[in-house]
Amino acid sequence: MSAPPSAASVRPSYAAVLRAPHVRRTLALVARLSYGTAPLSVMLAVTRASGSYGVAGTVLALFGATTVLRHR
């Protein structure tokens, strides 16, 4: 006979995690913050790769245009 799984080895389901108090609100806030920092991280990455703020500005303009077109 095998021993029953210990409490440490049993993983909670996603539903159990989402039922915990304040988890949905916290996840929604984190999701909004991460999307809000995406343009900043793109700008920093492109500026570092290209060495040009002009190129980074062009990439961010395309990023913004695709975001607007995607949400139409």
N, C-alpha and C positions, 0 to 999 in steps of 0.2 A: 504494500500500500504506500502511496506517496503522501507526503505531508501536504496539508492545505496551504495555498499561497499566503505568504505573510502580507500584512497590511502595506508594507513598504513596496512590495512588488506589484500590487494591484494599481493600475492607472485609472484615474477617473475619466469618464467619457466627456466629450465636448459639451453635451447637454448638461451634465452635472457642473461643469466649470461655469457655463453661462448662467446657471441658476443661482450662483453665488451672488451675494449682495454687491451691487455697484460694478460688476464686471462689464456689463454691456455699455454703461456710460463711459467707463474708463477706456474700453476698446474703441468706442466711437471717437473719443477725444484723441487718442493716440493715432488713429487712422487719419483724422483731419490734420494733425500736426505733421505727420510724415508727408502727406501730399503737399502741404504748404512749404515744406523745406526742399521739395524736389527741384524747383527752379534754382535755388541757391546752390545745391550740390551739383547740378548740371553746369551752372556758370563756373564754379570753382574747378570742376574737372576739365572743362573745355579750355579755360584760361591756362591751366597748368599744362595741358597737352599741347596747345597751340602757341602759348605765350602772347596771345592777342585778345584784348577785351572786345575788339571789333568782331572777331570770329565768334566769341562767346555771345555777344549781343545778337548776331545773326541766328545762331543756334537757338537762343532763347525766344527770338521772334517766331521761328518755325515751331518751337515747342508750344508757345502760346496759341498760335494759329491752329495747330492740330488739336489742342485741347478744346478750343471753341467749336471747331467743326465736329468733333466727336460728340459733343453735348447738344447738338442741334436736334 
